[in-house]
């Protein structure tokens, strides 16, 4: 891997830049060839499909690995170290996904670059995290990300809030009055609990949900959740974060449930009855994701989410396949 990397066949510094269609396609092909060679699980899957790598001459032909493989296999090059293993939430019956991250600096570069791409430098913000269910377990990629962004913000009030809604309410009121740029990111059930106990105008605060009822509350449509939160906090819109254990990049919605990807990530849809199809634009389909940050695992993932891809690459999440497990990170029927 290091030889390929150092010889600029795959240039780390080039992954997280603005890509033209041509450069995105070229990088995707380089990553596909690298992962076919180095990632045993992915190579076996491609071979089982009777796909010959030399016939893949465009990113639209690259096969997507079903996300369930992260539950049943270790997806990484066995010749390389693993810096950290992220693990999804889930019951013993469901099993959990494990993402073996071989170079944590890539994950850090990805989420820091994505945050700045959508919101500007983290140092401009006070960043508050309301993620009780994630703090109660180990191995959460979301907690790792938020911990680093909180450190990057360097604001004295930035931090995690578990059960002390009163303290959070006091901090938010003060920040809102000062018009300090602030992001409150929370798991959905906790934001709803907080909104019911402390409904207060927070028109200067970005409220961002990352999905998930975790069995704590009745499942609601995303639109219903956003309506409840906008009424409680007097905001024009609710932001959203779309991420998962199996990916090292995040998409963000700045309102209306329409997500955007950073330049090194793309979302496609596949026909519900044809797992090898793609680009069902403006139609409901299974969500396929290309994520360059997954360089050392698999950058081409067929998720169990359902959604639509709209013009200019915006996408929305509609729900999940009936037979799929409930995912803790950003799962809501919308």
C-alpha positions as CSV (number, residue, x, y, z in Angstrom):
1,X,0.0,0.0,0.0
2,X,2.7,2.5,1.0
3,X,4.6,2.0,-2.3
4,X,1.4,2.7,-4.3
5,X,0.6,5.7,-2.1
6,X,4.1,7.2,-2.2
7,X,4.4,6.8,-5.9
8,X,1.3,9.1,-6.4
9,X,-0.9,6.4,-7.9
10,X,-3.1,7.3,-5.0
11,X,-2.2,10.7,-3.7
12,X,-3.6,11.3,-0.2
13,X,-3.6,15.1,-0.6
14,X,-5.7,14.8,-3.7
15,X,-8.6,12.8,-2.1
16,X,-10.2,15.7,-0.2
17,X,-10.3,18.3,-2.9
18,X,-13.0,19.7,-5.2
19,X,-13.3,17.1,-8.0
20,X,-14.3,17.6,-11.6
21,X,-16.3,14.8,-13.1
22,X,-13.2,13.5,-14.8
23,X,-10.9,13.7,-11.7
24,X,-13.6,12.0,-9.6
25,X,-13.9,9.2,-12.1
26,X,-10.2,8.8,-12.4
27,X,-9.7,8.7,-8.6
28,X,-12.6,6.2,-8.2
29,X,-11.0,3.9,-10.8
30,X,-7.6,4.0,-9.1
31,X,-9.2,3.2,-5.7
32,X,-11.2,0.4,-7.3
33,X,-8.0,-1.2,-8.7
34,X,-6.2,-0.8,-5.4
35,X,-9.0,-2.3,-3.4
36,X,-9.5,-5.2,-5.8
37,X,-5.8,-6.0,-5.3
38,X,-5.5,-5.4,-1.6
39,X,-8.9,-6.1,0.0
40,X,-9.6,-9.9,0.0
41,X,-13.3,-9.6,0.7
42,X,-13.9,-7.1,-2.0
43,X,-11.9,-9.1,-4.6
44,X,-13.8,-12.3,-3.8
45,X,-17.1,-10.5,-4.1
46,X,-16.2,-9.0,-7.5
47,X,-14.9,-12.4,-8.7
48,X,-18.2,-14.0,-7.6
49,X,-20.0,-11.6,-9.8
50,X,-17.8,-12.8,-12.7
51,X,-16.7,-9.2,-13.2
52,X,-13.2,-8.8,-14.7
53,X,-11.4,-5.7,-13.3
54,X,-10.0,-4.8,-16.7
55,X,-13.5,-4.2,-18.0
56,X,-14.1,-1.5,-15.4
57,X,-13.2,1.6,-17.4
58,X,-15.6,4.1,-15.7
59,X,-16.8,4.6,-12.2
60,X,-20.4,3.8,-13.2
61,X,-19.3,0.2,-13.7
62,X,-17.7,-0.3,-10.3
63,X,-19.5,-2.9,-8.2
64,X,-20.8,-1.9,-4.8
65,X,-20.1,-4.2,-1.8
66,X,-23.3,-5.0,0.3
67,X,-22.9,-3.2,3.6
68,X,-23.8,-6.5,5.5
69,X,-20.2,-7.7,4.9
70,X,-19.1,-5.3,7.6
71,X,-20.9,-7.6,10.0
72,X,-19.6,-10.9,8.8
73,X,-16.1,-10.0,7.6
74,X,-13.1,-7.9,8.5
75,X,-12.7,-5.6,5.6
76,X,-9.1,-4.3,5.3
77,X,-5.8,-5.3,3.9
78,X,-4.3,-7.8,6.3
79,X,-0.8,-6.6,5.6
80,X,-1.5,-3.3,7.3
81,X,-2.0,-2.1,10.9
82,X,-5.4,-1.1,12.3
83,X,-5.4,2.2,14.2
84,X,-8.9,1.8,15.6
85,X,-12.1,-0.3,15.2
86,X,-15.4,1.5,15.1
87,X,-18.5,-0.6,16.0
88,X,-22.1,0.1,15.3
89,X,-24.9,-0.2,17.8
90,X,-27.2,-3.2,17.7
91,X,-28.6,-6.1,19.6
92,X,-27.0,-9.5,20.0
93,X,-29.5,-10.9,17.5
94,X,-28.8,-8.2,14.9
95,X,-25.1,-8.3,15.3
96,X,-22.9,-5.2,14.8
97,X,-20.8,-3.8,12.0
98,X,-17.1,-3.3,12.6
99,X,-15.0,-0.9,10.6
100,X,-11.3,-1.5,10.8
101,X,-9.7,1.9,10.3
102,X,-6.1,1.5,9.3
103,X,-5.2,5.1,9.2
104,X,-7.2,7.3,11.6
105,X,-5.6,10.4,10.1
106,X,-7.8,9.8,7.0
107,X,-11.0,9.8,9.0
108,X,-9.9,13.0,10.8
109,X,-9.0,14.7,7.6
110,X,-12.4,13.6,6.1
111,X,-14.7,14.9,8.8
112,X,-12.7,18.1,9.5
113,X,-12.7,18.9,5.8
114,X,-16.4,18.1,5.4
115,X,-17.3,20.3,8.4
116,X,-15.3,23.2,7.0
117,X,-16.7,22.6,3.5
118,X,-20.3,23.1,4.8
119,X,-20.0,25.3,7.8
120,X,-16.5,26.9,7.8
121,X,-13.8,26.5,10.5
122,X,-14.8,24.7,13.6
123,X,-12.9,27.3,15.6
124,X,-15.7,29.8,14.6
125,X,-18.3,27.8,16.5
126,X,-19.4,26.6,19.9
127,X,-20.1,22.9,19.4
128,X,-22.5,21.1,21.7
129,X,-23.3,17.4,21.5
130,X,-26.4,15.7,22.9
131,X,-25.6,12.0,22.3
132,X,-26.5,10.0,25.4
133,X,-27.0,6.7,23.6
134,X,-23.6,6.9,21.9
135,X,-21.8,8.0,25.0
136,X,-23.1,4.9,26.8
137,X,-21.0,2.5,24.6
138,X,-17.5,2.3,23.2
139,X,-16.4,2.3,19.6
140,X,-18.6,5.0,18.2
141,X,-17.2,6.8,15.1
142,X,-19.7,9.7,15.8
143,X,-18.4,10.3,19.3
144,X,-14.8,10.2,18.0
145,X,-15.7,12.8,15.3
146,X,-17.6,15.1,17.7
147,X,-14.9,14.9,20.4
148,X,-12.3,16.1,17.8
149,X,-14.6,18.9,16.5
150,X,-15.3,20.1,20.0
151,X,-11.5,20.3,20.6
152,X,-11.1,22.1,17.3
153,X,-13.8,24.6,18.3
154,X,-11.8,25.6,21.4
155,X,-14.9,27.4,22.8
156,X,-15.1,27.3,26.6
157,X,-18.7,26.1,26.4
158,X,-18.2,23.4,23.8
159,X,-18.7,19.9,25.0
160,X,-20.9,16.8,25.5
161,X,-24.2,17.0,27.4
162,X,-25.7,13.7,28.8
163,X,-28.7,14.2,31.1
164,X,-28.3,17.7,32.4
165,X,-30.9,19.4,30.2
166,X,-31.0,22.4,32.6
167,X,-27.3,23.2,32.1
168,X,-27.7,22.8,28.3
169,X,-30.7,25.1,28.3
170,X,-28.8,27.8,30.2
171,X,-25.8,27.6,27.9
172,X,-27.9,27.7,24.7
173,X,-29.9,30.7,26.0
174,X,-26.6,32.6,26.7
175,X,-25.1,31.7,23.3
176,X,-28.2,32.6,21.5
177,X,-28.4,36.0,23.2
178,X,-24.7,36.6,22.3
179,X,-25.3,35.5,18.7
180,X,-22.4,33.2,19.0
181,X,-22.2,30.8,16.1
182,X,-23.3,27.5,17.6
183,X,-24.2,24.0,16.5
184,X,-26.2,21.6,18.7
185,X,-25.9,18.1,17.3
186,X,-28.1,15.5,18.9
187,X,-29.6,12.1,18.5
188,X,-33.3,12.5,17.6
189,X,-34.9,11.1,20.7
190,X,-32.7,13.3,23.0
191,X,-33.5,16.5,21.0
192,X,-37.2,15.7,21.2
193,X,-36.9,15.1,25.0
194,X,-35.0,18.3,25.4
195,X,-37.5,20.3,23.3
196,X,-40.4,19.1,25.3
197,X,-38.8,20.1,28.6
198,X,-37.2,23.3,27.5
199,X,-39.0,24.9,24.6
200,X,-37.3,28.2,24.0
201,X,-36.4,30.5,21.1
202,X,-33.0,29.6,19.7
203,X,-33.2,31.3,16.3
204,X,-29.4,31.9,16.3
205,X,-28.5,28.3,17.0
206,X,-28.0,25.5,14.3
207,X,-30.0,22.5,15.5
208,X,-28.8,19.3,13.8
209,X,-30.2,15.8,14.2
210,X,-28.3,12.7,13.5
211,X,-31.3,10.4,13.5
212,X,-32.2,7.5,15.8
213,X,-34.9,6.8,18.3
214,X,-33.0,3.8,19.8
215,X,-36.3,2.3,20.9
216,X,-36.7,5.3,23.3
217,X,-39.7,6.9,21.5
218,X,-42.2,6.2,18.8
219,X,-40.7,6.4,15.4
220,X,-41.7,9.5,13.5
221,X,-41.4,10.8,10.0
222,X,-38.4,13.1,9.6
223,X,-40.8,15.9,8.6
224,X,-42.7,15.4,11.8
225,X,-39.5,15.5,13.9
226,X,-38.4,18.7,12.2
227,X,-41.8,20.4,12.6
228,X,-41.7,19.6,16.4
229,X,-38.1,21.0,16.7
230,X,-38.7,24.1,14.7
231,X,-41.8,25.0,16.7
232,X,-40.0,24.3,20.0
233,X,-36.9,26.3,19.2
234,X,-38.2,29.0,16.8
235,X,-35.8,28.1,14.0
236,X,-36.4,28.3,10.3
237,X,-35.1,24.8,9.6
238,X,-33.4,21.8,11.2
239,X,-30.1,20.5,9.9
240,X,-29.2,16.8,9.6
241,X,-26.1,14.7,9.5
242,X,-26.0,11.4,7.5
243,X,-23.2,9.1,8.5
244,X,-22.7,5.5,9.6
245,X,-20.1,3.2,11.1
246,X,-19.2,1.7,7.7
247,X,-18.3,5.1,6.1
248,X,-15.6,7.6,7.0
249,X,-17.4,10.6,5.4
250,X,-20.6,12.4,6.2
251,X,-23.3,14.2,4.2
252,X,-25.2,17.1,5.6
253,X,-28.6,18.6,5.1
254,X,-29.0,22.3,5.7
255,X,-32.7,21.9,5.7
256,X,-35.8,20.2,4.1
257,X,-34.1,16.8,4.5
258,X,-32.1,17.2,1.3
259,X,-28.5,16.0,1.9
260,X,-25.3,17.1,0.1
261,X,-22.1,15.2,-0.1
262,X,-18.6,16.6,0.2
263,X,-16.6,16.5,-3.1
264,X,-15.0,13.1,-2.3
265,X,-18.3,11.3,-1.7
266,X,-21.2,10.5,-4.1
267,X,-24.6,8.9,-3.7
268,X,-26.3,6.8,-6.4
269,X,-29.4,4.7,-6.3
270,X,-30.0,1.1,-7.5
271,X,-33.2,-0.5,-8.7
272,X,-35.0,-2.3,-5.8
273,X,-35.2,-5.5,-7.9
274,X,-31.8,-5.3,-9.5
275,X,-28.9,-4.9,-7.0
276,X,-26.4,-4.3,-9.8
277,X,-28.3,-1.4,-11.4
278,X,-27.6,2.2,-10.6
279,X,-28.5,5.8,-11.2
280,X,-32.2,5.6,-10.8
281,X,-32.4,9.4,-10.6
282,X,-35.5,10.9,-9.1
283,X,-36.8,7.4,-8.3
284,X,-36.8,5.6,-5.0
285,X,-34.1,3.1,-4.8
286,X,-31.4,1.5,-2.7
287,X,-28.6,3.9,-1.7
288,X,-25.1,3.2,-3.0
289,X,-22.3,5.4,-1.8
290,X,-18.8,6.1,-3.1
291,X,-16.6,7.3,-0.3
292,X,-12.9,8.0,-1.1
293,X,-12.2,8.2,2.7
294,X,-12.8,4.5,2.9
295,X,-9.5,4.0,1.1
296,X,-8.3,1.1,3.2
297,X,-11.6,-0.8,3.6
298,X,-14.1,-0.4,0.7
299,X,-15.1,2.8,-1.0
300,X,-18.1,1.4,-2.8
301,X,-20.9,0.5,-0.5
302,X,-24.4,-0.7,-1.2
303,X,-26.4,0.4,1.9
304,X,-29.7,-0.8,3.2
305,X,-31.1,2.7,3.1
306,X,-33.8,3.7,0.6
307,X,-33.7,7.1,-1.0
308,X,-33.9,9.4,-4.0
309,X,-31.1,11.3,-5.8
310,X,-32.2,14.6,-7.2
311,X,-30.7,17.1,-9.5
312,X,-27.3,18.6,-8.6
313,X,-26.5,15.5,-6.5
314,X,-28.9,16.3,-3.6
315,X,-30.4,13.2,-2.0
316,X,-33.0,12.3,0.6
317,X,-33.4,9.2,2.7
318,X,-36.9,7.6,2.5
319,X,-36.5,4.7,4.8
320,X,-34.9,1.2,4.9
321,X,-35.3,-2.2,3.3
322,X,-37.9,-4.1,5.3
323,X,-35.5,-7.0,6.0
324,X,-32.6,-4.9,7.2
325,X,-31.6,-4.3,10.7
326,X,-32.4,-1.0,12.5
327,X,-29.3,1.2,12.4
328,X,-28.5,3.5,15.3
329,X,-26.9,6.3,13.3
330,X,-29.3,8.4,11.4
331,X,-32.1,5.9,10.9
332,X,-35.6,7.4,10.5
333,X,-38.3,6.7,8.0
334,X,-38.7,10.0,6.1
